Amino acid sequence: MANAGLRAYREVLRLVRRLPAETQPYYAKYARQNFVNYRDLAADDDLGALLRRAYTHSTWVLSKYSIDAGKVAVRLKDLTDGHAEM
C-alpha cells in the first residue's frame, strides 16, 4: 500500500485545500484517520477497493461544497483507475 496509498493520501489532502477554510481541518483529520486505519493493508484487491472508496468519498465532499469534482479530482481518479488495471 505504501506507494499507491501515499499518493492517494497526498491527492486527498490536495482536494481538501479546495474546500472552505473552516472545513479543511475537519476533512484533513478525517482523511488521515482513514488512511492510518488501513496503512498495513497488504492485499491488492483490498487496496483497489479502498482507493475507489477514497475517490467516491472525495467527490461526494467536493460536490457537497459545489466544487466540480470531475475537474479537480482527475489525478485521484487516474490513480484509482491505474490501480484497478494492475
C-alpha positions in Angstrom: 0.0 0.0 0.0 2.9 2.3 0.5 3.2 4.0 -2.9 -0.4 4.0 -4.1 -1.8 4.6 -0.6 0.6 7.5 0.0 -0.1 9.0 -3.4 -3.9 8.8 -2.8 -3.5 10.4 0.6 -1.5 13.2 -0.9 -4.2 13.7 -3.6 -7.0 13.7 -1.0 -5.1 16.4 1.0 -4.8 18.5 -2.2 -8.5 18.2 -2.6 -9.1 19.2 1.0 -7.3 22.5 0.3 -10.1 23.3 -2.2 -12.7 23.2 0.5 -13.8 26.2 2.5 -11.1 27.2 5.1 -13.3 26.5 8.1 -13.9 22.8 6.9 -10.3 22.0 6.0 -9.1 20.9 9.4 -12.0 18.5 9.9 -11.6 16.8 6.5 -7.8 16.7 6.7 -8.1 14.9 10.1 -10.9 12.6 8.7 -8.7 11.6 5.8 -5.7 11.0 7.9 -7.6 8.8 10.3 -9.0 6.7 7.4 -5.6 6.2 5.8 -3.9 5.4 9.1 -6.5 2.7 9.8 -5.6 0.9 6.6 -1.8 1.6 6.4 -0.9 -2.1 7.0 -3.2 -3.4 4.2 -1.4 -6.0 2.0 -3.9 -7.4 -0.5 -4.1 -5.6 -3.8 -7.8 -6.2 -4.2 -8.5 -4.5 -0.9 -6.2 -1.6 -1.8 -8.2 -1.1 -5.1 -11.4 -1.1 -3.1 -10.0 1.5 -0.7 -8.7 3.7 -3.5 -12.2 3.6 -5.1 -13.7 4.4 -1.7 -11.3 7.4 -1.3 -12.3 8.7 -4.7 -16.0 8.2 -4.1 -15.9 10.0 -0.7 -13.7 12.8 -2.0 -16.1 13.5 -4.9 -19.1 13.5 -2.6 -17.5 16.0 -0.3 -16.4 18.2 -3.1 -19.9 18.2 -4.6 -21.3 19.0 -1.2 -19.4 22.3 -1.4 -20.3 22.9 -5.0 -16.8 22.1 -6.3 -16.7 20.3 -9.7 -15.1 17.0 -8.7 -14.8 16.0 -12.4 -12.3 18.7 -12.9 -10.3 18.7 -9.7 -10.2 15.0 -8.7 -8.7 13.9 -12.0 -5.4 12.7 -10.5 -7.1 10.8 -7.8 -9.4 9.2 -10.4 -6.3 8.3 -12.5 -4.6 6.7 -9.5 -7.8 4.7 -8.8 -8.2 3.6 -12.4 -4.5 2.8 -12.7 -4.5 0.5 -9.7 -7.6 -1.3 -11.0 -5.7 -2.2 -14.2 -2.8 -3.7 -12.3 
